[in-house]
Amino acid sequence: LIRGIPTATLNPPATGSSLVRGQYYRLASAGTLTSAGYPVKWRVALGAKRCKVLKQADGSYLLRAKKVGRCNVRAYSPAVAGQWVKYKKLYRYTVGR
């Protein structure tokens, strides 16, 4: 049995983008699910002093560019035993002045 690879329709800023310090960027709208049916969550994988992921009350996610430097943000969702592997996608950003 081959486990499937889940997909998700996300619309964050393109990886490699330069972000403006102090600005907010939408990572995902509320209710974003993978093809396996699980919600997509977000976290800062590198550079937590430079970027912050905020979960809004409606379930959407925002990225705040806090300080000048680089940060990596990961979208992830759990695996489904025997059916789907876990979903993960990394986005790399540079926060500028």
C-alpha positions in Angstrom: 0.0 0.0 0.0 1.4 3.4 -1.0 0.6 6.3 1.1 -0.7 9.5 -0.6 1.0 12.9 -0.5 -1.4 15.5 0.6 -1.7 18.9 -1.1 -3.1 22.2 0.0 -4.1 25.4 -1.8 -2.1 28.2 0.0 -1.6 31.8 -1.0 1.3 33.2 1.2 3.9 35.6 -0.2 6.2 33.7 -2.6 9.2 32.0 -1.0 12.3 34.1 -1.3 10.2 37.3 -1.1 11.4 40.4 0.7 9.0 41.6 3.4 8.7 45.1 4.8 9.4 45.4 8.6 6.3 46.1 10.6 3.9 44.8 8.0 1.4 41.9 8.2 1.0 39.3 5.4 -1.8 36.7 5.1 -0.5 33.2 5.1 -3.8 31.3 4.8 -7.5 32.0 5.1 -9.8 30.4 7.7 -10.6 26.7 7.1 -7.7 25.9 4.8 -7.5 22.1 4.6 -5.2 19.6 3.0 -6.4 17.0 0.6 -6.4 14.6 3.5 -9.0 16.7 5.3 -6.8 18.1 8.1 -6.3 21.8 8.8 -3.1 23.5 7.8 -1.2 25.1 10.7 1.7 27.5 10.6 4.8 28.1 12.7 8.2 30.0 12.5 10.8 27.4 11.8 13.8 29.8 11.9 14.2 33.4 12.9 11.5 33.8 15.6 12.9 37.1 16.6 12.4 38.4 13.1 9.0 37.0 12.2 5.9 35.9 14.1 2.9 33.8 13.0 -0.4 35.0 14.4 -3.6 32.9 14.4 -6.7 35.1 14.2 -10.0 34.5 15.9 -11.6 33.4 12.6 -8.9 30.7 12.1 -6.8 32.5 9.5 -3.1 33.0 9.8 -1.0 36.2 9.5 2.8 36.7 9.4 4.2 39.7 11.0 7.7 40.9 9.9 9.2 42.1 13.1 13.0 42.8 12.6 15.4 43.0 9.7 16.9 39.6 8.8 15.9 36.2 7.5 13.1 33.9 8.7 11.6 30.6 7.6 7.9 29.7 8.0 6.5 26.2 7.8 3.0 25.1 6.9 2.2 21.7 8.3 -0.5 19.1 8.9 -0.4 15.7 10.6 -0.2 12.4 8.8 -3.1 9.9 8.5 -2.0 6.5 9.6 -1.6 4.1 6.7 -3.2 6.6 4.2 -1.4 10.0 4.0 2.1 11.2 4.8 2.3 14.5 6.8 2.0 17.7 4.9 4.9 20.2 5.2 6.0 23.2 3.1 8.8 25.7 3.9 8.7 29.4 2.9 11.9 31.5 3.2 11.7 35.3 3.7 14.0 38.2 4.1 12.7 41.1 6.2 14.0 44.4 5.0 13.8 48.0 6.2 
